[in-house]
Amino acid sequence: MSSFLAELVGTMLLVFLGDGVCAATTLNKSKAQNSGWIVIATGWALAVAIPAWIFGEVSGAHINPALTIALAAIGQFPWTSVPSYIIAQMIGGVLGATLVWLMYLPHWEVTEDSAAKRGIFCTAPGIRNTGANLLSEILGTFVLVFAILGLGRVQMTDGLGTFAVGLLIFSIGLSLGGPTGYAINPARDLAPRIAHAILPIAGKGDSDWGYAWIPVIGPIIGGLIGAFLFTWIF
């Protein structure tokens, strides 16, 4: 399997499972409706860990443009491969979001809240404040990249490192996810936002493009800071 296909399918699974848990807890008539933040954080942690277990040995399972760019910036990944990885991640994100739409097809029409439906696909802040929202995404992704690099220094048996990354995502969701919904991944936010815009979702409303740049730029900045700080310390 090529790295391109691994990143595409890996990101598709990430978004399908991650946005899927958001749909499960949000949409009317879902068996999991109103299960709460712990369920969402758990679902996203597993959504990252599962494709990482499957595709880690093929592509490194970046499944996140911010991580791909950060690794390239510190010389741990070739810049020449960055465009193909990001393209694969974005295609995978759109496909994963489309699968969520299909999975919950009858539920969109019986859910009236258009903002809640958009929130299944992409993030939005609890309090809309451009500077604070950008900082939240920077800090969350800083922790993500710094900790991934740090965990990579620890000798672990096969698969345990990926489990640790899943725990990291769980921790970020629990501790840092409240302000903006912790996108910490441009492909996890922008690609499903594109899907939200183009899919015929019943009563979907707008896709909030005015906010869309924050979960793209913030994670890239935070990832770079995390990577450069890690290399400076270690």
C-alpha positions as CSV (number, residue, x, y, z in Angstrom):
1,M,0.0,0.0,0.0
2,S,1.3,3.5,-0.9
3,S,1.7,6.2,1.7
4,F,-0.8,8.3,-0.2
5,L,-3.5,5.7,0.1
6,A,-2.6,5.0,3.8
7,E,-3.0,8.7,4.7
8,L,-6.3,8.9,2.7
9,V,-7.9,5.9,4.2
10,G,-6.5,6.7,7.6
11,T,-7.9,10.2,7.7
12,M,-11.2,8.9,6.3
13,L,-11.4,6.5,9.3
14,L,-10.4,9.3,11.7
15,V,-13.2,11.6,10.5
16,F,-15.8,8.8,10.1
17,L,-15.3,7.6,13.6
18,G,-14.6,11.1,15.1
19,D,-17.4,13.0,13.5
20,G,-19.5,9.8,13.9
21,V,-19.4,10.1,17.7
22,C,-20.4,13.8,17.4
23,A,-23.4,12.7,15.3
24,A,-24.3,9.9,17.7
25,T,-24.4,12.3,20.7
26,T,-26.1,15.2,18.8
27,L,-28.7,14.0,16.4
28,N,-32.3,13.4,17.4
29,K,-33.4,9.8,17.7
30,S,-29.8,8.6,17.9
31,K,-29.4,5.9,20.6
32,A,-26.4,7.8,22.0
33,Q,-28.0,11.3,22.0
34,N,-26.9,13.5,24.9
35,S,-24.2,11.0,26.1
36,G,-21.9,14.0,26.8
37,W,-18.3,15.2,26.5
38,I,-16.7,12.1,27.9
39,V,-18.2,10.0,25.2
40,I,-17.1,12.5,22.5
41,A,-13.5,12.6,23.9
42,T,-13.3,8.8,24.1
43,G,-14.7,8.5,20.5
44,W,-12.1,10.9,19.2
45,A,-9.2,9.3,21.0
46,L,-10.1,5.9,19.5
47,A,-10.7,7.6,16.1
48,V,-7.1,8.6,16.1
49,A,-5.6,5.5,17.6
50,I,-7.3,2.9,15.4
51,P,-6.0,4.2,12.0
52,A,-2.7,4.9,13.6
53,W,-2.4,1.2,14.6
54,I,-3.4,0.2,11.1
55,F,-1.3,2.5,8.9
56,G,1.5,3.6,11.2
57,E,4.0,1.3,9.6
58,V,3.0,2.3,6.1
59,S,2.9,6.1,6.2
60,G,3.6,7.0,9.8
61,A,-0.1,7.7,10.1
62,H,0.2,11.4,10.3
63,I,-3.5,11.9,9.4
64,N,-3.0,15.6,10.2
65,P,-1.4,18.3,8.0
66,A,-0.2,20.2,11.1
67,L,1.9,17.1,12.2
68,T,3.1,16.5,8.6
69,I,4.3,20.2,8.3
70,A,5.8,20.2,11.8
71,L,7.8,17.0,11.1
72,A,9.1,18.4,7.8
73,A,10.1,21.6,9.5
74,I,12.5,19.8,11.9
75,G,13.9,17.5,9.3
76,Q,12.0,14.3,10.3
77,F,10.0,14.2,7.1
78,P,10.8,15.2,3.5
79,W,9.3,18.4,2.3
80,T,8.8,16.8,-1.1
81,S,6.2,14.5,0.3
82,V,4.3,17.1,2.2
83,P,1.9,18.1,-0.6
84,S,0.9,14.5,-1.4
85,Y,0.3,13.8,2.3
86,I,-1.9,16.9,2.7
87,I,-3.9,16.1,-0.4
88,A,-4.5,12.6,0.7
89,Q,-5.6,13.8,4.2
90,M,-8.0,16.3,2.8
91,I,-9.6,13.8,0.4
92,G,-9.9,11.3,3.2
93,G,-11.5,13.9,5.5
94,V,-14.2,14.7,2.9
95,L,-14.9,11.0,2.3
96,G,-15.1,10.4,6.1
97,A,-17.5,13.2,6.6
98,T,-19.6,11.9,3.7
99,L,-19.8,8.5,5.4
100,V,-21.1,10.2,8.6
101,W,-23.8,11.9,6.6
102,L,-24.8,8.5,5.0
103,M,-24.6,6.6,8.3
104,Y,-27.1,9.0,10.0
105,L,-29.1,9.7,6.9
106,P,-32.6,9.7,8.4
107,H,-31.5,11.7,11.5
108,W,-30.7,15.0,9.8
109,E,-34.2,15.8,8.9
110,V,-35.6,15.2,12.4
111,T,-32.9,17.4,14.0
112,E,-33.9,21.1,13.9
113,D,-30.7,22.8,15.2
114,S,-28.6,23.7,12.1
115,A,-25.6,24.8,14.3
116,A,-25.6,21.5,16.1
117,K,-25.6,19.7,12.7
118,R,-22.7,21.8,11.5
119,G,-20.9,21.1,14.8
120,I,-20.9,17.4,13.9
121,F,-18.6,18.1,10.9
122,C,-16.4,21.0,12.1
123,T,-15.6,22.9,15.2
124,A,-16.9,26.2,16.6
125,P,-15.9,28.2,19.7
126,G,-17.9,28.3,22.9
127,I,-17.2,32.0,23.1
128,R,-16.4,33.6,19.7
129,N,-13.2,35.6,20.3
130,T,-10.7,35.5,17.4
131,G,-7.5,35.9,19.5
132,A,-8.5,33.5,22.2
133,N,-9.9,30.9,19.8
134,L,-6.7,31.0,17.7
135,L,-4.6,30.7,20.9
136,S,-6.7,27.7,22.0
137,E,-6.0,25.9,18.8
138,I,-2.3,26.8,18.9
139,L,-1.9,25.5,22.5
140,G,-3.8,22.3,21.9
141,T,-1.7,21.4,18.8
142,F,1.5,22.5,20.5
143,V,0.7,19.8,23.2
144,L,-0.2,17.3,20.5
145,V,3.0,17.6,18.5
146,F,5.4,18.1,21.4
147,A,3.9,15.0,23.2
148,I,3.9,12.8,20.1
149,L,7.6,13.6,19.6
150,G,8.3,13.0,23.3
151,L,6.5,9.7,23.3
152,G,8.5,8.7,20.3
153,R,11.7,8.9,22.5
154,V,10.3,6.2,24.9
155,Q,11.0,2.6,24.2
156,M,7.7,0.8,24.0
157,T,6.6,-2.6,22.8
158,D,4.8,-2.8,19.5
159,G,1.4,-1.0,19.5
160,L,1.9,0.6,23.0
161,G,3.1,3.8,21.5
162,T,0.0,4.2,19.5
163,F,-2.1,3.4,22.6
164,A,-0.2,6.2,24.3
165,V,-1.1,8.6,21.5
166,G,-4.8,7.7,21.9
167,L,-4.5,8.5,25.6
168,L,-2.9,11.8,24.6
169,I,-5.9,12.7,22.3
170,F,-8.2,11.7,25.2
171,S,-6.3,14.0,27.6
172,I,-6.3,16.9,25.2
173,G,-10.0,16.5,24.6
174,L,-10.8,16.4,28.4
175,S,-8.5,19.2,29.4
176,L,-8.1,21.5,26.5
177,G,-11.1,20.8,24.3
178,G,-13.7,23.1,25.9
179,P,-13.0,26.5,24.3
180,T,-13.0,25.5,20.6
181,G,-13.8,21.8,20.4
182,Y,-10.1,21.0,19.8
183,A,-9.7,20.7,16.1
184,I,-5.9,20.4,16.4
185,N,-5.9,19.1,12.8
186,P,-6.8,21.1,9.7
187,A,-7.9,18.0,7.8
188,R,-10.2,17.1,10.6
189,D,-11.9,20.5,10.4
190,L,-11.6,22.0,6.9
191,A,-12.3,18.8,5.0
192,P,-15.5,18.0,6.8
193,R,-16.5,21.7,6.6
194,I,-16.2,21.4,2.8
195,A,-18.3,18.2,2.9
196,H,-20.9,20.1,5.0
197,A,-21.0,22.8,2.4
198,I,-21.5,20.5,-0.6
199,L,-23.6,17.7,0.8
200,P,-27.4,17.9,0.6
201,I,-27.9,17.8,4.4
202,A,-31.4,18.6,5.5
203,G,-31.7,21.9,7.2
204,K,-27.9,22.3,7.5
205,G,-27.5,26.1,7.5
206,D,-24.3,27.9,6.7
207,S,-20.8,26.4,7.1
208,D,-19.3,29.3,9.1
209,W,-16.5,30.1,6.7
210,G,-15.6,33.2,8.8
211,Y,-14.3,30.9,11.5
212,A,-12.8,28.3,9.2
213,W,-9.3,29.7,9.0
214,I,-8.7,29.4,12.8
215,P,-8.7,25.6,13.0
216,V,-6.3,25.6,10.0
217,I,-3.8,28.2,10.9
218,G,-3.9,27.6,14.7
219,P,-2.9,24.0,14.5
220,I,-0.1,24.7,11.9
221,I,1.4,27.4,14.2
222,G,1.0,25.2,17.3
223,G,2.5,22.2,15.6
224,L,5.6,24.2,14.5
225,I,6.1,25.6,18.0
226,G,5.8,22.2,19.6
227,A,8.2,20.6,17.1
228,F,10.8,23.4,17.4
229,L,10.6,23.5,21.2
230,F,11.0,19.8,21.3
231,T,14.2,19.9,19.2
232,W,15.6,22.8,21.3
233,I,15.0,20.9,24.5
234,F,16.2,17.5,23.4
